[in-house]
Amino acid sequence: MKRDHSDIQKEVKKRGFEIFCSDIFQQIKDQKHHNVTVGTHCIGVAEDCVRIADALERIGLHADRDVLVRASLCHDLGMLNRDQMYRSDFESWRKHPKVSLKNARQAVSYLSEKEKDCIRHHMWPFLLSPPRTLEGFIVCFADKKSSFREVFRKKGMTLAREYEGWITAIRDDVHLR
């Protein structure tokens, strides 16, 4: 049975809470990426990963959903200040996975080996080193699917309103504690 979008959003919010609260995600969420923002892109990848995991479960393959969501939300953290860090798109494609992994370590208290694999190898096949885990392949595929969709989407889209309000509320709550 196919779940509706709000159920998928709830799962992403729950599993990605720590990342949404992080300073690095706050810095990058509004930065331009394709025709959307990095925040919108990463959330779209996370949602696509959940949909793919749902489909795979129907045929008996089980992926770690925490890994999928957390790695998806962190996979492009290396795009922070992209225009200042990289001289070209090609350099960005090559180098940002390593920087994303470094930045992900700032965003979360712990990264599993599977999460590291997903972040490190999400640019396959553009980079020749493929993922080593099922979750890595799912994140990689969801990233390409989401990127393709975004390139052909209307320019100027920002973080989905449901997430923007929710992220602002949890950030305020965390800072008040």
N, CA and C atoms as an extended XYZ file, in Angstrom:
531
Properties=species:S:1:pos:R:3:atomname:S:1:resname:S:1:resid:I:1 pbc="F F F"
N         0.831       -1.190        0.000 N   MET     1
C         0.000        0.000        0.000 CA  MET     1
C         0.877        1.256        0.000 C   MET     1
N         0.565        2.168       -0.871 N   LYS     2
C         1.336        3.396       -1.004 CA  LYS     2
C         0.928        4.390        0.094 C   LYS     2
N         1.924        4.944        0.783 N   ARG     3
C         1.653        5.921        1.839 CA  ARG     3
C         1.477        7.310        1.248 C   ARG     3
N         0.726        8.144        1.944 N   ASP     4
C         0.579        9.503        1.427 CA  ASP     4
C         1.773       10.361        1.858 C   ASP     4
N         1.874       11.494        1.212 N   HIS     5
C         3.032       12.370        1.394 CA  HIS     5
C         3.200       12.789        2.858 C   HIS     5
N         2.123       13.063        3.554 N   SER     6
C         2.248       13.528        4.941 CA  SER     6
C         2.866       12.455        5.840 C   SER     6
N         2.588       11.179        5.577 N   ASP     7
C         3.220       10.097        6.355 CA  ASP     7
C         4.726       10.062        6.091 C   ASP     7
N         5.105       10.266        4.848 N   ILE     8
C         6.527       10.273        4.491 CA  ILE     8
C         7.210       11.473        5.139 C   ILE     8
N         6.559       12.638        5.124 N   GLN     9
C         7.119       13.826        5.767 CA  GLN     9
C         7.322       13.596        7.265 C   GLN     9
N         6.354       12.986        7.912 N   LYS    10
C         6.472       12.704        9.351 CA  LYS    10
C         7.681       11.816        9.628 C   LYS    10
N         7.884       10.808        8.792 N   GLU    11
C         9.028        9.921        8.972 CA  GLU    11
C        10.342       10.684        8.796 C   GLU    11
N        10.424       11.532        7.769 N   VAL    12
C        11.645       12.309        7.531 CA  VAL    12
C        11.892       13.264        8.693 C   VAL    12
N        10.861       13.939        9.164 N   LYS    13
C        11.017       14.868       10.286 CA  LYS    13
C        11.515       14.144       11.533 C   LYS    13
N        10.930       12.996       11.830 N   LYS    14
C        11.302       12.240       13.033 CA  LYS    14
C        12.753       11.747       12.940 C   LYS    14
N        13.089       11.125       11.834 N   ARG    15
C        14.429       10.543       11.694 CA  ARG    15
C        15.507       11.603       11.458 C   ARG    15
N        15.139       12.763       10.949 N   GLY    16
C        16.107       13.806       10.639 CA  GLY    16
C        16.172       14.934       11.649 C   GLY    16
N        15.501       14.775       12.771 N   PHE    17
C        15.386       15.846       13.763 CA  PHE    17
C        16.729       16.471       14.123 C   PHE    17
N        17.725       15.645       14.455 N   GLU    18
C        19.027       16.161       14.876 CA  GLU    18
C        19.670       17.010       13.773 C   GLU    18
N        19.504       16.586       12.537 N   ILE    19
C        20.115       17.316       11.418 CA  ILE    19
C        19.390       18.633       11.172 C   ILE    19
N        18.056       18.604       11.229 N   PHE    20
C        17.294       19.842       11.053 CA  PHE    20
C        17.684       20.879       12.110 C   PHE    20
N        18.038       20.427       13.306 N   CYS    21
C        18.426       21.332       14.405 CA  CYS    21
C        19.848       21.856       14.273 C   CYS    21
N        20.637       21.257       13.421 N   SER    22
C        22.064       21.608       13.349 CA  SER    22
C        22.289       22.977       12.712 C   SER    22
N        23.339       23.635       13.163 N   ASP    23
C        23.708       24.942       12.602 CA  ASP    23
C        24.055       24.828       11.123 C   ASP    23
N        24.743       23.767       10.741 N   ILE    24
C        25.177       23.617        9.344 CA  ILE    24
C        23.971       23.463        8.405 C   ILE    24
N        22.936       22.726        8.843 N   PHE    25
C        21.741       22.602        8.001 CA  PHE    25
C        21.044       23.954        7.897 C   PHE    25
N        21.015       24.699        8.995 N   GLN    26
C        20.403       26.027        8.970 CA  GLN    26
C        21.137       26.945        7.998 C   GLN    26
N        22.450       26.815        7.923 N   GLN    27
C        23.242       27.658        7.031 CA  GLN    27
C        23.005       27.300        5.566 C   GLN    27
N        22.777       26.031        5.300 N   ILE    28
C        22.723       25.581        3.912 CA  ILE    28
C        21.308       25.460        3.356 C   ILE    28
N        20.321       25.459        4.208 N   LYS    29
C        18.960       25.142        3.759 CA  LYS    29
C        18.418       26.091        2.691 C   LYS    29
N        18.875       27.330        2.671 N   ASP    30
C        18.363       28.297        1.700 CA  ASP    30
C        19.315       28.565        0.532 C   ASP    30
N        20.444       27.877        0.501 N   GLN    31
C        21.415       28.084       -0.580 CA  GLN    31
C        20.910       27.457       -1.878 C   GLN    31
N        21.113       28.158       -2.980 N   LYS    32
C        20.666       27.690       -4.294 CA  LYS    32
C        21.350       26.374       -4.687 C   LYS    32
N        20.571       25.492       -5.295 N   HIS    33
C        21.078       24.203       -5.778 CA  HIS    33
C        20.131       23.732       -6.876 C   HIS    33
N        20.646       23.530       -8.069 N   HIS    34
C        19.801       23.260       -9.244 CA  HIS    34
C        18.813       24.426       -9.339 C   HIS    34
N        17.538       24.167       -9.454 N   ASN    35
C        16.543       25.243       -9.490 CA  ASN    35
C        15.794       25.356       -8.173 C   ASN    35
N        16.338       24.759       -7.123 N   VAL    36
C        15.716       24.810       -5.801 CA  VAL    36
C        16.778       25.256       -4.804 C   VAL    36
N        16.642       24.849       -3.546 N   THR    37
C        17.661       25.129       -2.538 CA  THR    37
C        18.262       23.804       -2.083 C   THR    37
N        19.408       23.874       -1.422 N   VAL    38
C        20.024       22.650       -0.913 CA  VAL    38
C        19.095       21.976        0.089 C   VAL    38
N        18.444       22.759        0.940 N   GLY    39
C        17.505       22.178        1.907 CA  GLY    39
C        16.366       21.435        1.223 C   GLY    39
N        15.765       22.070        0.225 N   THR    40
C        14.677       21.433       -0.527 CA  THR    40
C        15.172       20.164       -1.208 C   THR    40
N        16.357       20.239       -1.810 N   HIS    41
C        16.926       19.077       -2.491 CA  HIS    41
C        17.153       17.922       -1.516 C   HIS    41
N        17.802       18.209       -0.387 N   CYS    42
C        18.118       17.140        0.574 CA  CYS    42
C        16.851       16.504        1.141 C   CYS    42
N        15.851       17.325        1.422 N   ILE    43
C        14.575       16.789        1.909 CA  ILE    43
C        13.906       15.950        0.823 C   ILE    43
N        13.955       16.411       -0.418 N   GLY    44
C        13.397       15.631       -1.519 CA  GLY    44
C        14.086       14.288       -1.674 C   GLY    44
N        15.413       14.265       -1.518 N   VAL    45
C        16.161       13.008       -1.593 CA  VAL    45
C        15.734       12.092       -0.448 C   VAL    45
N        15.601       12.645        0.748 N   ALA    46
C        15.178       11.837        1.904 CA  ALA    46
C        13.790       11.241        1.670 C   ALA    46
N        12.878       12.042        1.156 N   GLU    47
C        11.524       11.539        0.880 CA  GLU    47
C        11.555       10.454       -0.194 C   GLU    47
N        12.353       10.664       -1.242 N   ASP    48
C        12.483        9.643       -2.286 CA  ASP    48
C        13.076        8.351       -1.717 C   ASP    48
N        14.045        8.475       -0.822 N   CYS    49
C        14.638        7.283       -0.189 CA  CYS    49
C        13.590        6.495        0.587 C   CYS    49
N        12.729        7.193        1.298 N   VAL    50
C        11.667        6.514        2.054 CA  VAL    50
C        10.721        5.791        1.090 C   VAL    50
N        10.370        6.438       -0.004 N   ARG    51
C         9.495        5.791       -0.998 CA  ARG    51
C        10.167        4.545       -1.594 C   ARG    51
N        11.453        4.657       -1.905 N   ILE    52
C        12.187        3.514       -2.457 CA  ILE    52
C        12.261        2.395       -1.427 C   ILE    52
N        12.530        2.737       -0.168 N   ALA    53
C        12.578        1.728        0.894 CA  ALA    53
C        11.231        1.028        1.038 C   ALA    53
N        10.141        1.779        0.942 N   ASP    54
C         8.800        1.176        0.981 CA  ASP    54
C         8.637        0.157       -0.139 C   ASP    54
N         9.036        0.545       -1.354 N   ALA    55
C         8.905       -0.353       -2.506 CA  ALA    55
C         9.776       -1.595       -2.338 C   ALA    55
N        10.993       -1.422       -1.862 N   LEU    56
C        11.894       -2.565       -1.680 CA  LEU    56
C        11.387       -3.526       -0.604 C   LEU    56
N        10.757       -2.983        0.422 N   GLU    57
C        10.211       -3.858        1.469 CA  GLU    57
C         9.129       -4.783        0.923 C   GLU    57
N         8.400       -4.294       -0.063 N   ARG    58
C         7.347       -5.140       -0.664 CA  ARG    58
C         7.931       -6.354       -1.380 C   ARG    58
N         9.226       -6.296       -1.724 N   ILE    59
C         9.854       -7.461       -2.362 CA  ILE    59
C        10.871       -8.133       -1.442 C   ILE    59
N        10.831       -7.749       -0.171 N   GLY    60
C        11.647       -8.450        0.819 CA  GLY    60
C        13.024       -7.876        1.092 C   GLY    60
N        13.347       -6.704        0.551 N   LEU    61
C        14.629       -6.054        0.842 CA  LEU    61
C        14.405       -4.958        1.881 C   LEU    61
N        15.212       -4.973        2.926 N   HIS    62
C        15.019       -4.026        4.027 CA  HIS    62
C        16.243       -3.143        4.188 C   HIS    62
N        16.027       -1.846        4.037 N   ALA    63
C        17.094       -0.862        4.207 CA  ALA    63
C        16.909       -0.167        5.553 C   ALA    63
N        17.987        0.295        6.111 N   ASP    64
C        17.958        1.019        7.376 CA  ASP    64
C        17.447        2.431        7.101 C   ASP    64
N        16.240        2.714        7.535 N   ARG    65
C        15.600        3.992        7.231 CA  ARG    65
C        16.251        5.172        7.943 C   ARG    65
N        16.782        4.951        9.148 N   ASP    66
C        17.511        6.030        9.818 CA  ASP    66
C        18.711        6.439        8.981 C   ASP    66
N        19.440        5.465        8.484 N   VAL    67
C        20.601        5.739        7.634 CA  VAL    67
C        20.166        6.496        6.384 C   VAL    67
N        19.108        6.040        5.745 N   LEU    68
C        18.654        6.682        4.511 CA  LEU    68
C        18.317        8.155        4.720 C   LEU    68
N        17.532        8.436        5.744 N   VAL    69
C        17.097        9.816        5.974 CA  VAL    69
C        18.269       10.681        6.417 C   VAL    69
N        19.023       10.203        7.383 N   ARG    70
C        20.138       11.006        7.903 CA  ARG    70
C        21.192       11.271        6.818 C   ARG    70
N        21.555       10.251        6.065 N   ALA    71
C        22.548       10.429        4.999 CA  ALA    71
C        22.010       11.347        3.902 C   ALA    71
N        20.743       11.211        3.575 N   SER    72
C        20.145       12.077        2.550 CA  SER    72
C        20.188       13.542        2.959 C   SER    72
N        19.874       13.807        4.207 N   LEU    73
C        19.867       15.188        4.676 CA  LEU    73
C        21.276       15.772        4.757 C   LEU    73
N        22.284       14.912        4.861 N   CYS    74
C        23.683       15.367        4.977 CA  CYS    74
C        24.471       15.293        3.674 C   CYS    74
N        23.939       14.613        2.664 N   HIS    75
C        24.778       14.286        1.509 CA  HIS    75
C        25.318       15.500        0.751 C   HIS    75
N        24.656       16.635        0.817 N   ASP    76
C        25.125       17.825        0.097 CA  ASP    76
C        25.529       18.963        1.030 C   ASP    76
N        25.860       18.658        2.269 N   LEU    77
C        26.321       19.703        3.180 CA  LEU    77
C        27.644       20.312        2.711 C   LEU    77
N        28.330       19.638        1.822 N   GLY    78
C        29.574       20.153        1.238 CA  GLY    78
C        29.341       21.218        0.179 C   GLY    78
N        28.085       21.549       -0.073 N   MET    79
C        27.764       22.602       -1.037 CA  MET    79
C        27.703       23.974       -0.377 C   MET    79
N        27.911       24.020        0.943 N   LEU    80
C        27.913       25.297        1.649 CA  LEU    80
C        28.978       26.209        1.036 C   LEU    80
N        28.571       27.410        0.678 N   ASN    81
C        29.471       28.389        0.031 CA  ASN    81
C        30.103       27.826       -1.241 C   ASN    81
N        29.330       27.093       -1.990 N   ARG    82
C        29.791       26.399       -3.200 CA  ARG    82
C        30.553       27.315       -4.153 C   ARG    82
N        30.011       28.492       -4.408 N   ASP    83
C        30.630       29.386       -5.393 CA  ASP    83
C        32.007       29.879       -4.947 C   ASP    83
N        32.226       29.954       -3.646 N   GLN    84
C        33.531       30.383       -3.142 CA  GLN    84
C        34.499       29.194       -3.015 C   GLN    84
N        33.969       27.999       -2.779 N   MET    85
C        34.821       26.828       -2.534 CA  MET    85
C        35.317       26.137       -3.798 C   MET    85
N        34.486       26.135       -4.850 N   TYR    86
C        34.804       25.352       -6.040 CA  TYR    86
C        34.861       26.261       -7.268 C   TYR    86
N        35.838       26.004       -8.129 N   ARG    87
C        36.019       26.829       -9.332 CA  ARG    87
C        35.065       26.454      -10.462 C   ARG    87
N        34.545       25.229      -10.426 N   SER    88
C        33.692       24.778      -11.529 CA  SER    88
C        32.710       23.732      -11.021 C   SER    88
N        31.719       23.423      -11.858 N   ASP    89
C        30.780       22.347      -11.513 CA  ASP    89
C        31.524       21.029      -11.350 C   ASP    89
N        32.467       20.780      -12.253 N   PHE    90
C        33.212       19.523      -12.185 CA  PHE    90
C        33.973       19.408      -10.864 C   PHE    90
N        34.623       20.478      -10.451 N   GLU    91
C        35.343       20.441       -9.178 CA  GLU    91
C        34.368       20.223       -8.017 C   GLU    91
N        33.220       20.841       -8.094 N   SER    92
C        32.198       20.661       -7.065 CA  SER    92
C        31.742       19.205       -6.999 C   SER    92
N        31.456       18.601       -8.151 N   TRP    93
C        31.029       17.192       -8.180 CA  TRP    93
C        32.081       16.303       -7.531 C   TRP    93
N        33.350       16.579       -7.843 N   ARG    94
C        34.449       15.749       -7.345 CA  ARG    94
C        34.692       15.913       -5.854 C   ARG    94
N        34.648       17.140       -5.375 N   LYS    95
C        35.120       17.414       -4.016 CA  LYS    95
C        34.028       17.500       -2.945 C   LYS    95
N        32.804       17.838       -3.328 N   HIS    96
C        31.825       18.104       -2.276 CA  HIS    96
C        31.439       16.881       -1.440 C   HIS    96
N        31.513       15.638       -1.950 N   PRO    97
C        31.181       14.517       -1.055 CA  PRO    97
C        32.102       14.437        0.170 C   PRO    97
N        33.385       14.693       -0.040 N   LYS    98
C        34.336       14.660        1.081 CA  LYS    98
C        34.033       15.793        2.074 C   LYS    98
N        33.731       16.975        1.545 N   VAL    99
C        33.401       18.115        2.404 CA  VAL    99
C        32.048       17.867        3.091 C   VAL    99
N        31.124       17.235        2.393 N   SER   100
C        29.826       16.894        2.995 CA  SER   100
C        30.015       15.990        4.198 C   SER   100
N        30.888       15.022        4.070 N   LEU   101
C        31.157       14.107        5.185 CA  LEU   101
C        31.744       14.873        6.366 C   LEU   101
N        32.682       15.752        6.097 N   LYS   102
C        33.278       16.579        7.160 CA  LYS   102
C        32.198       17.434        7.831 C   LYS   102
N        31.341       18.065        7.046 N   ASN   103
C        30.287       18.914        7.593 CA  ASN   103
C        29.215       18.092        8.318 C   ASN   103
N        28.963       16.880        7.847 N   ALA   104
C        27.981       16.007        8.509 CA  ALA   104
C        28.437       15.663        9.920 C   ALA   104
N        29.741       15.537       10.102 N   ARG   105
C        30.280       15.255       11.443 CA  ARG   105
C        30.003       16.400       12.405 C   ARG   105
N        29.827       17.612       11.881 N   GLN   106
C        29.446       18.755       12.715 CA  GLN   106
C        27.942       18.754       12.998 C   GLN   106
N        27.176       18.187       12.082 N   ALA   107
C        25.713       18.239       12.187 CA  ALA   107
C        25.143       17.195       13.144 C   ALA   107
N        25.821       16.069       13.285 N   VAL   108
C        25.279       14.976       14.094 CA  VAL   108
C        26.300       14.506       15.121 C   VAL   108
N        25.792       13.901       16.174 N   SER   109
C        26.682       13.429       17.237 CA  SER   109
C        27.414       12.154       16.837 C   SER   109
N        26.835       11.376       15.913 N   TYR   110
C        27.438       10.108       15.511 CA  TYR   110
C        27.038        9.810       14.075 C   TYR   110
N        27.989        9.333       13.280 N   LEU   111
C        27.722        8.860       11.923 CA  LEU   111
C        28.115        7.391       11.835 C   LEU   111
N        27.194        6.560       11.391 N   SER   112
C        27.503        5.138       11.216 CA  SER   112
C        28.340        4.955        9.948 C   SER   112
N        28.937        3.774        9.815 N   GLU   113
C        29.713        3.473        8.598 CA  GLU   113
C        28.816        3.510        7.366 C   GLU   113
N        27.570        3.052        7.494 N   LYS   114
C        26.650        3.106        6.350 CA  LYS   114
C        26.342        4.540        5.953 C   LYS   114
N        26.145        5.411        6.940 N   GLU   115
C        25.886        6.813        6.632 CA  GLU   115
C        27.091        7.447        5.933 C   GLU   115
N        28.279        7.135        6.422 N   LYS   116
C        29.497        7.645        5.784 CA  LYS   116
C        29.588        7.154        4.341 C   LYS   116
N        29.275        5.873        4.113 N   ASP   117
C        29.315        5.305        2.766 CA  ASP   117
C        28.339        6.043        1.846 C   ASP   117
N        27.136        6.291        2.334 N   CYS   118
C        26.129        6.993        1.528 CA  CYS   118
C        26.609        8.379        1.120 C   CYS   118
N        27.155        9.113        2.068 N   ILE   119
C        27.599       10.481        1.801 CA  ILE   119
C        28.815       10.484        0.876 C   ILE   119
N        29.781        9.631        1.176 N   ARG   120
C        31.029        9.554        0.411 CA  ARG   120
C        30.796        9.199       -1.057 C   ARG   120
N        29.832        8.316       -1.321 N   HIS   121
C        29.679        7.741       -2.671 CA  HIS   121
C        28.414        8.187       -3.406 C   HIS   121
N        27.743        9.234       -2.924 N   HIS   122
C        26.476        9.603       -3.560 CA  HIS   122
C        26.641       10.163       -4.973 C   HIS   122
N        27.837       10.494       -5.373 N   MET   123
C        28.045       11.032       -6.726 CA  MET   123
C        28.357        9.957       -7.769 C   MET   123
N        28.320        8.688       -7.375 N   TRP   124
C        28.474        7.619       -8.349 CA  TRP   124
C        27.280        7.667       -9.300 C   TRP   124
N        27.401        7.458      -10.564 N   PRO   125
C        28.541        7.010      -11.348 CA  PRO   125
C        29.433        8.141      -11.864 C   PRO   125
N        29.118        9.417      -11.536 N   PHE   126
C        29.986       10.512      -11.981 CA  PHE   126
C        31.390       10.341      -11.416 C   PHE   126
N        31.450        9.912      -10.168 N   LEU   127
C        32.728        9.510       -9.585 CA  LEU   127
C        32.755        7.991       -9.652 C   LEU   127
N        33.887        7.419       -9.855 N   LEU   128
C        33.960        5.998      -10.201 CA  LEU   128
C        33.815        5.036       -9.034 C   LEU   128
N        33.845        5.520       -7.823 N   SER   129
C        33.773        4.653       -6.657 CA  SER   129
C        32.310        4.444       -6.241 C   SER   129
N        31.770        3.231       -6.435 N   PRO   130
C        30.359        3.001       -6.113 CA  PRO   130
C        30.129        2.823       -4.615 C   PRO   130
N        28.890        3.002       -4.180 N   PRO   131
C        28.555        2.729       -2.781 CA  PRO   131
C        28.792        1.248       -2.468 C   PRO   131
N        28.967        0.948       -1.182 N   ARG   132
C        29.207       -0.430       -0.757 CA  ARG   132
C        28.013       -1.039       -0.037 C   ARG   132
N        26.954       -0.250        0.125 N   THR   133
C        25.792       -0.720        0.877 CA  THR   133
C        24.518       -0.506        0.068 C   THR   133
N        23.483       -1.241        0.423 N   LEU   134
C        22.171       -1.042       -0.192 CA  LEU   134
C        21.722        0.397        0.028 C   LEU   134
N        21.905        0.890        1.238 N   GLU   135
C        21.501        2.259        1.545 CA  GLU   135
C        22.260        3.262        0.677 C   GLU   135
N        23.537        2.999        0.429 N   GLY   136
C        24.326        3.881       -0.422 CA  GLY   136
C        23.776        3.954       -1.834 C   GLY   136
N        23.375        2.807       -2.380 N   PHE   137
C        22.791        2.803       -3.720 CA  PHE   137
C        21.442        3.522       -3.740 C   PHE   137
N        20.666        3.356       -2.692 N   ILE   138
C        19.362        4.029       -2.626 CA  ILE   138
C        19.551        5.539       -2.589 C   ILE   138
N        20.448        6.033       -1.725 N   VAL   139
C        20.699        7.477       -1.641 CA  VAL   139
C        21.222        7.997       -2.983 C   VAL   139
N        22.115        7.254       -3.585 N   CYS   140
C        22.681        7.647       -4.876 CA  CYS   140
C        21.581        7.763       -5.937 C   CYS   140
N        20.729        6.763       -6.016 N   PHE   141
C        19.642        6.780       -6.993 CA  PHE   141
C        18.652        7.903       -6.694 C   PHE   141
N        18.278        8.060       -5.428 N   ALA   142
C        17.323        9.103       -5.052 CA  ALA   142
C        17.894       10.494       -5.347 C   ALA   142
N        19.190       10.665       -5.152 N   ASP   143
C        19.844       11.940       -5.446 CA  ASP   143
C        19.745       12.255       -6.936 C   ASP   143
N        20.002       11.286       -7.775 N   LYS   144
C        19.932       11.520       -9.229 CA  LYS   144
C        18.485       11.784       -9.654 C   LYS   144
N        17.563       11.023       -9.098 N   LYS   145
C        16.138       11.198       -9.415 CA  LYS   145
C        15.679       12.599       -9.019 C   LYS   145
N        16.029       12.996       -7.812 N   SER   146
C        15.630       14.299       -7.304 CA  SER   146
C        16.280       15.423       -8.118 C   SER   146
N        17.557       15.276       -8.422 N   SER   147
C        18.269       16.301       -9.210 CA  SER   147
C        17.640       16.462      -10.590 C   SER   147
N        17.320       15.354      -11.221 N   PHE   148
C        16.700       15.400      -12.542 CA  PHE   148
C        15.368       16.145      -12.469 C   PHE   148
N        14.569       15.820      -11.460 N   ARG   149
C        13.269       16.470      -11.278 CA  ARG   149
C        13.462       17.977      -11.057 C   ARG   149
N        14.455       18.351      -10.261 N   GLU   150
C        14.667       19.754       -9.910 CA  GLU   150
C        15.178       20.584      -11.080 C   GLU   150
N        15.999       20.008      -11.918 N   VAL   151
C        16.535       20.742      -13.066 CA  VAL   151
C        15.397       21.200      -13.978 C   VAL   151
N        14.335       20.418      -14.041 N   PHE   152
C        13.227       20.749      -14.921 CA  PHE   152
C        12.069       21.428      -14.188 C   PHE   152
N        12.270       21.730      -12.910 N   ARG   153
C        11.259       22.391      -12.092 CA  ARG   153
C        11.378       23.902      -12.267 C   ARG   153
N        10.302       24.592      -11.990 N   LYS   154
C        10.302       26.050      -12.071 CA  LYS   154
C        11.368       26.637      -11.139 C   LYS   154
N        12.092       27.637      -11.618 N   LYS   155
C        13.157       28.270      -10.825 CA  LYS   155
C        12.588       28.972       -9.596 C   LYS   155
N        13.446       29.069       -8.586 N   GLY   156
C        13.120       29.873       -7.419 CA  GLY   156
C        12.336       29.164       -6.337 C   GLY   156
N        12.155       27.867       -6.434 N   MET   157
C        11.420       27.173       -5.382 CA  MET   157
C        12.267       27.149       -4.116 C   MET   157
N        11.619       27.275       -2.996 N   THR   158
C        12.317       27.285       -1.717 CA  THR   158
C        11.878       26.091       -0.881 C   THR   158
N        12.410       26.020        0.315 N   LEU   159
C        12.080       24.942        1.234 CA  LEU   159
C        10.567       24.833        1.382 C   LEU   159
N        10.051       23.616        1.306 N   ALA   160
C         8.615       23.405        1.430 CA  ALA   160
C         8.102       24.084        2.702 C   ALA   160
N         6.975       24.776        2.606 N   ARG   161
C         6.443       25.537        3.729 CA  ARG   161
C         6.254       24.697        4.984 C   ARG   161
N         5.816       23.442        4.800 N   GLU   162
C         5.580       22.586        5.970 CA  GLU   162
C         6.871       22.385        6.753 C   GLU   162
N         7.981       22.201        6.033 N   TYR   163
C         9.268       22.001        6.695 CA  TYR   163
C         9.793       23.317        7.261 C   TYR   163
N         9.667       24.403        6.523 N   GLU   164
C        10.208       25.689        6.968 CA  GLU   164
C         9.629       26.078        8.325 C   GLU   164
N         8.315       26.023        8.460 N   GLY   165
C         7.687       26.367        9.738 CA  GLY   165
C         8.099       25.416       10.840 C   GLY   165
N         8.163       24.154       10.520 N   TRP   166
C         8.525       23.135       11.507 CA  TRP   166
C         9.973       23.305       11.944 C   TRP   166
N        10.886       23.525       11.000 N   ILE   167
C        12.303       23.701       11.326 CA  ILE   167
C        12.488       24.948       12.188 C   ILE   167
N        11.825       26.040       11.856 N   THR   168
C        11.926       27.258       12.649 CA  THR   168
C        11.432       27.018       14.069 C   THR   168
N        10.319       26.311       14.207 N   ALA   169
C         9.751       26.037       15.534 CA  ALA   169
C        10.692       25.176       16.377 C   ALA   169
N        11.264       24.125       15.802 N   ILE   170
C        12.140       23.272       16.611 CA  ILE   170
C        13.438       23.994       16.942 C   ILE   170
N        13.940       24.818       16.017 N   ARG   171
C        15.152       25.583       16.314 CA  ARG   171
C        14.896       26.533       17.483 C   ARG   171
N        13.761       27.223       17.469 N   ASP   172
C        13.430       28.145       18.559 CA  ASP   172
C        13.304       27.382       19.876 C   ASP   172
N        12.655       26.229       19.825 N   ASP   173
C        12.464       25.405       21.031 CA  ASP   173
C        13.807       24.926       21.575 C   ASP   173
N        14.697       24.482       20.711 N   VAL   174
C        16.008       23.996       21.134 CA  VAL   174
C        16.819       25.125       21.765 C   VAL   174
N        16.767       26.328       21.175 N   HIS   175
C        17.535       27.464       21.714 CA  HIS   175
C        16.970       27.989       23.020 C   HIS   175
N        15.671       27.777       23.277 N   LEU   176
C        15.065       28.241       24.516 CA  LEU   176
C        15.413       27.346       25.701 C   LEU   176
N        15.868       26.112       25.434 N   ARG   177
C        16.148       25.180       26.533 CA  ARG   177
C        17.405       25.542       27.265 C   ARG   177
